[in-house]
Amino acid sequence: MKATKRLLALLLILTMVLAMAACGGETTTETTAGSDVPSTTAAAVTENAVYRTLYASEVSTLNYLTTGNASEFGIAANLVDCLVEYDSYGNVEPALALSWKQNEDATVWTFKIREGVMWVDKDGNEIAPVTAHDWVSSAHYACDANNDSGVFYTMSGIIAGADAYYDWTAYQLALSTATDGTDENGNPVKLVTNEDGEQEILEEVPEATVEDIGVKALDDYTLEFTLESSRPYFLSMVSFGPYMPVYGEFLAECGDKFGTSNEYLLYCGAFVMTTFEPQQQRIMTKNEAYWDKDNVFLDAVQSTYNAEASSISVTMYQSGEVDAATISSDLLSAMMEDPATKDLIHPTRADTSYCYWYLFNFDPNFDAEYEPENWKLAVNNENFRKSVFHAFNRMPALAVSDRIDPESLKNNTITPFSFASASKDYAYYDGLAAYTDGDNFDEEKALSYKEAAIEELTAAGATFPVKMLMRYNPSLTNAANECQVVEQTIEGILGTDYVDIILLAGPESGFLTTRRTGEYAFMSCNWGADYADPETWTEPFAEGSNYSFIFASEDETTQALYQEYLTLVAAAKAITNDMEARYEAFAKAEAFLLDHAFAIPFSISSRSYQMSNLNVFEGQYASFGVASFRYKDQHLYETSMSMEQYQQAYAEWLEKLAG
């Protein structure tokens, strides 16, 4: 990287903020002796460390109390700190909270707030201290329906009184446009117009006050959350949206302007948004008033808008104008073979907060031509499900998305490996270890279960081949190719005389209705974690969920198994004061689902390939919240990691993660 270009980038920032020391791009080699962070062989930039990127889609707001957009709360993660943060191995650490405790049943959580932390404006001027009252202000704002917070759901059903106050304010808001009318008995009522343009009666809602919300400042530096029910994992929920603080006086002063620009925002995080010019550039500069500034190694993050960012970033990286570029799939193979670029490319970090399984549908709602009644007989037969379970060789299907390293995408359990841990990774508790270290694909087992299924299903009146309607979203990259490979793989092992997988595309818009209404027999489904506890991965299999519809099966054997699973889940949820026992119990329930082939684990969220002058393994890590968006703790390097260096760093990270 040329020092002159680094200095030019810094000079741009100097025109917008307080002067910074100007030096000529001094670097130093990072060593790994005694370090807890995986190594890289590149040299770290220690002067004028400005990380430069491109972006193609502009944010619509900086209001972190309302946005659910990943790119928007990704910015907020660097500007406003949370109660806790995470190290590079996912271990929770104090941030704006110095300590915390919970009561016996995990319904009341108390945090001691760090003293001496200041809110600053975009120019670095100190405005006010951060206090416990700032979390009360956030909660009151998000729970007020007038503010239309897209992240209120993170408090709904969690924080005591949150729903009651939201419903009351929503009711008051509706009253402002309601008209007078009468019901069928002639009684006076208030009428509102629904989404279909029809008038309906506005039902009264019990009055609630903002003081009813279970977020209280016991004093300036003691914060208390009261929950609706026991949440032993609540700590993992406080790194997002309305669990981030806001200075109440400033929020009230800004009104609707809050978060519309960098002027209408205050900062207590590692960086300050010193420049915010929509569709031009954004510059986040190191916060010199930050409580932990010694662990902020970037002087600034400069993001430049370009609608063609995806197509020009590679060229700009090679010319030294930016420090990161995403490699499109059509360029990847050629660049991996080019000596000039092959040693600069590595994957993005795996995302274990989101994963995919292939699921069987127990309540088919599709056309008669696909034989739904015959499918019911087949799907309720465990030997049939197990024959498909073991015939599914996932590697060819994963290679559709990642030809270089498909193994890295494979997920052997419902809850992904490295998602959560107590004394060990959750994926190694109880009966899950055999799945985590193994592979479901086993041709011999598949054919053995096929033989048993044919005998049982024939006796039950089923016909062969069993039609398996598999839907896919044609608007998703690689979806059609992946499904074709899955079809060929399963039919190739089991034979088309046994199963006939029928691929059906679409619709392109509103595709999720096919899953939600059960218009499939077998399909790839996904789920994203809401918090760091295996309980979140049980939700797709809960009664009333629109995944699989196991609860709707009319088969006695299936229902007996399902009720046993629900009993196991209920027992796990009831354990709130012993995480070791809780994880053991949830793992037992999850292994039960896999043992009876109710789901076929497939992959974590797909990765992309990049050139980047950051070492991702230095950054904060958590499979939830905003930790992965933070630039704190990361150094800028003179060049990008190679694939080999990335794999070495990843192996070191896994080794240290395992203890």
Secondary structure as GFF3:
##gff-version 3
##sequence-region A 1 659
A	DSSP	alpha_helix	3	14	.	.	.	ID=ss1
A	DSSP	beta_strand	27	29	.	.	.	ID=ss2
A	DSSP	beta_strand	43	45	.	.	.	ID=ss3
A	DSSP	beta_strand	50	55	.	.	.	ID=ss4
A	DSSP	alpha_helix	70	79	.	.	.	ID=ss5
A	DSSP	beta_strand	84	86	.	.	.	ID=ss6
A	DSSP	beta_strand	92	94	.	.	.	ID=ss7
A	DSSP	beta_strand	97	102	.	.	.	ID=ss8
A	DSSP	beta_strand	108	113	.	.	.	ID=ss9
A	DSSP	beta_strand	118	120	.	.	.	ID=ss10
A	DSSP	beta_strand	126	129	.	.	.	ID=ss11
A	DSSP	alpha_helix	133	142	.	.	.	ID=ss12
A	DSSP	three_ten_helix	145	147	.	.	.	ID=ss13
A	DSSP	three_ten_helix	152	154	.	.	.	ID=ss14
A	DSSP	alpha_helix	162	175	.	.	.	ID=ss15
A	DSSP	beta_strand	179	182	.	.	.	ID=ss16
A	DSSP	beta_strand	188	193	.	.	.	ID=ss17
A	DSSP	beta_strand	199	201	.	.	.	ID=ss18
A	DSSP	three_ten_helix	210	212	.	.	.	ID=ss19
A	DSSP	beta_strand	215	219	.	.	.	ID=ss20
A	DSSP	beta_strand	222	226	.	.	.	ID=ss21
A	DSSP	three_ten_helix	234	237	.	.	.	ID=ss22
A	DSSP	three_ten_helix	241	243	.	.	.	ID=ss23
A	DSSP	alpha_helix	248	254	.	.	.	ID=ss24
A	DSSP	three_ten_helix	255	257	.	.	.	ID=ss25
A	DSSP	three_ten_helix	262	264	.	.	.	ID=ss26
A	DSSP	beta_strand	271	277	.	.	.	ID=ss27
A	DSSP	beta_strand	281	286	.	.	.	ID=ss28
A	DSSP	three_ten_helix	293	295	.	.	.	ID=ss29
A	DSSP	beta_strand	300	305	.	.	.	ID=ss30
A	DSSP	alpha_helix	309	318	.	.	.	ID=ss31
A	DSSP	beta_strand	324	327	.	.	.	ID=ss32
A	DSSP	alpha_helix	329	337	.	.	.	ID=ss33
A	DSSP	three_ten_helix	342	344	.	.	.	ID=ss34
A	DSSP	beta_strand	346	347	.	.	.	ID=ss35
A	DSSP	beta_strand	351	360	.	.	.	ID=ss36
A	DSSP	three_ten_helix	368	370	.	.	.	ID=ss37
A	DSSP	alpha_helix	372	379	.	.	.	ID=ss38
A	DSSP	alpha_helix	382	391	.	.	.	ID=ss39
A	DSSP	alpha_helix	394	401	.	.	.	ID=ss40
A	DSSP	three_ten_helix	406	409	.	.	.	ID=ss41
A	DSSP	three_ten_helix	426	428	.	.	.	ID=ss42
A	DSSP	three_ten_helix	430	432	.	.	.	ID=ss43
A	DSSP	alpha_helix	433	436	.	.	.	ID=ss44
A	DSSP	alpha_helix	443	460	.	.	.	ID=ss45
A	DSSP	beta_strand	466	472	.	.	.	ID=ss46
A	DSSP	alpha_helix	479	494	.	.	.	ID=ss47
A	DSSP	beta_strand	499	505	.	.	.	ID=ss48
A	DSSP	alpha_helix	513	516	.	.	.	ID=ss49
A	DSSP	beta_strand	522	528	.	.	.	ID=ss50
A	DSSP	three_ten_helix	534	541	.	.	.	ID=ss51
A	DSSP	three_ten_helix	550	552	.	.	.	ID=ss52
A	DSSP	alpha_helix	556	573	.	.	.	ID=ss53
A	DSSP	alpha_helix	579	595	.	.	.	ID=ss54
A	DSSP	beta_strand	599	605	.	.	.	ID=ss55
A	DSSP	beta_strand	609	612	.	.	.	ID=ss56
A	DSSP	three_ten_helix	616	618	.	.	.	ID=ss57
A	DSSP	three_ten_helix	627	629	.	.	.	ID=ss58
A	DSSP	beta_strand	636	637	.	.	.	ID=ss59
A	DSSP	alpha_helix	643	657	.	.	.	ID=ss60
###
